[in-house]
Amino acid sequence: MHDVGSLDAEQRSAFGQAYRKRFIGPLREIIADGTASGEFVAKDPELVVWILLGMVYPFFAPAGGNHPTADPGTVDDLLDVLCHGLAGRE
C-alpha cells in the first residue's frame, strides 16, 4: 500500500480494484456473516473493516511494529479491543 503512489494511474486503478476484491471484500464478508449470525452486533460491515484496518495498519507502516510494547501477544490484544472494546467486564 505504501508504494501505490509510485504507480501510474492505470496501475493504481487496477491495484485498487484487486485490493477491494481480494482483501477488503473477504473481510467485509466475515463481518457481514458474523452480524447475520448474531455473533457481532449490527454495524455497517464496510465501516467495521475500515476501523479494523485503522487499528492494524500502524503495525505494517515502514516503521511499524516498533512500538515499545508490541510483542507476539499484540494480535490477541488488538482482537480483544476490536471484539470486546475497552469497557470493564462484569
MARRO-626378 format. One record per residue (C-alpha): residue number from 1; residue in three letters; y, x, z. Coordinates in steps of 0.02 Angstrom, whole numbers. Last residue first. Layout:
N
<i=NUM, aa=Ala, py=Y, px=X, pz=Z>
...
END
This chain:
90
<i=90, aa=Glu, py=-381, px=-931, pz=1746>
<i=89, aa=Arg, py=-327, px=-819, pz=1605>
<i=88, aa=Gly, py=-156, px=-740, pz=1600>
<i=87, aa=Ala, py=-61, px=-762, pz=1438>
<i=86, aa=Leu, py=-64, px=-613, pz=1320>
<i=85, aa=Gly, py=-144, px=-696, pz=1171>
<i=84, aa=His, py=-328, px=-743, pz=1159>
<i=83, aa=Cys, py=-379, px=-712, pz=979>
<i=82, aa=Leu, py=-241, px=-593, pz=925>
<i=81, aa=Val, py=-224, px=-506, pz=1093>
<i=80, aa=Asp, py=-413, px=-488, pz=1110>
<i=79, aa=Leu, py=-429, px=-429, pz=929>
<i=78, aa=Leu, py=-299, px=-293, pz=958>
<i=77, aa=Asp, py=-379, px=-240, pz=1122>
<i=76, aa=Asp, py=-550, px=-227, pz=1040>
<i=75, aa=Val, py=-475, px=-127, pz=897>
<i=74, aa=Thr, py=-389, px=-12, pz=1022>
<i=73, aa=Gly, py=-553, px=26, pz=1109>
<i=72, aa=Pro, py=-584, px=176, pz=995>
<i=71, aa=Asp, py=-421, px=255, pz=1055>
<i=70, aa=Ala, py=-235, px=222, pz=1037>
<i=69, aa=Thr, py=-137, px=257, pz=1199>
<i=68, aa=Pro, py=-23, px=393, pz=1131>
<i=67, aa=His, py=10, px=301, pz=968>
<i=66, aa=Asn, py=-38, px=421, pz=830>
<i=65, aa=Gly, py=-147, px=297, pz=738>
<i=64, aa=Gly, py=-16, px=277, pz=606>
<i=63, aa=Ala, py=100, px=418, pz=550>
<i=62, aa=Pro, py=67, px=377, pz=366>
<i=61, aa=Ala, py=52, px=193, pz=413>
<i=60, aa=Phe, py=-125, px=131, pz=442>
<i=59, aa=Phe, py=-112, px=95, pz=629>
<i=58, aa=Pro, py=58, px=15, pz=602>
<i=57, aa=Tyr, py=-28, px=-105, pz=482>
<i=56, aa=Val, py=-136, px=-194, pz=611>
<i=55, aa=Met, py=-16, px=-308, pz=706>
<i=54, aa=Gly, py=83, px=-356, pz=553>
<i=53, aa=Leu, py=-81, px=-382, pz=462>
<i=52, aa=Leu, py=-136, px=-505, pz=595>
<i=51, aa=Ile, py=30, px=-598, pz=588>
<i=50, aa=Trp, py=19, px=-603, pz=398>
<i=49, aa=Val, py=-158, px=-672, pz=408>
<i=48, aa=Val, py=-103, px=-803, pz=536>
<i=47, aa=Leu, py=37, px=-859, pz=421>
<i=46, aa=Glu, py=-81, px=-884, pz=274>
<i=45, aa=Pro, py=-204, px=-976, pz=386>
<i=44, aa=Asp, py=-70, px=-1101, pz=443>
<i=43, aa=Lys, py=-118, px=-1138, pz=622>
<i=42, aa=Ala, py=-243, px=-1260, pz=695>
<i=41, aa=Val, py=-326, px=-1179, pz=845>
<i=40, aa=Phe, py=-475, px=-1070, pz=804>
<i=39, aa=Glu, py=-660, px=-1106, pz=835>
<i=38, aa=Gly, py=-634, px=-1287, pz=784>
<i=37, aa=Ser, py=-746, px=-1272, pz=632>
<i=36, aa=Ala, py=-601, px=-1305, pz=512>
<i=35, aa=Thr, py=-492, px=-1177, pz=602>
<i=34, aa=Gly, py=-627, px=-1044, pz=594>
<i=33, aa=Asp, py=-655, px=-1082, pz=409>
<i=32, aa=Ala, py=-468, px=-1070, pz=373>
<i=31, aa=Ile, py=-454, px=-905, pz=468>
<i=30, aa=Ile, py=-603, px=-829, pz=377>
<i=29, aa=Glu, py=-537, px=-899, pz=212>
<i=28, aa=Arg, py=-367, px=-818, pz=239>
<i=27, aa=Leu, py=-451, px=-651, pz=270>
<i=26, aa=Pro, py=-551, px=-672, pz=109>
<i=25, aa=Gly, py=-393, px=-714, pz=10>
<i=24, aa=Ile, py=-285, px=-574, pz=82>
<i=23, aa=Phe, py=-405, px=-435, pz=32>
<i=22, aa=Arg, py=-491, px=-462, pz=-135>
<i=21, aa=Lys, py=-383, px=-596, pz=-216>
<i=20, aa=Arg, py=-214, px=-553, pz=-138>
<i=19, aa=Tyr, py=-238, px=-366, pz=-162>
<i=18, aa=Ala, py=-302, px=-391, pz=-341>
<i=17, aa=Gln, py=-148, px=-492, pz=-387>
<i=16, aa=Gly, py=-31, px=-368, pz=-304>
<i=15, aa=Phe, py=-117, px=-221, pz=-388>
<i=14, aa=Ala, py=-99, px=-302, pz=-558>
<i=13, aa=Ser, py=85, px=-338, pz=-525>
<i=12, aa=Arg, py=117, px=-162, pz=-462>
<i=11, aa=Gln, py=28, px=-91, pz=-616>
<i=10, aa=Glu, py=136, px=-196, pz=-732>
<i=9, aa=Ala, py=296, px=-149, pz=-641>
<i=8, aa=Asp, py=262, px=39, pz=-641>
<i=7, aa=Leu, py=179, px=115, pz=-489>
<i=6, aa=Ser, py=272, px=229, pz=-367>
<i=5, aa=Gly, py=319, px=82, pz=-256>
<i=4, aa=Val, py=136, px=42, pz=-230>
<i=3, aa=Asp, py=109, px=208, pz=-141>
<i=2, aa=His, py=121, px=142, pz=36>
<i=1, aa=Met, py=0, px=0, pz=0>
END
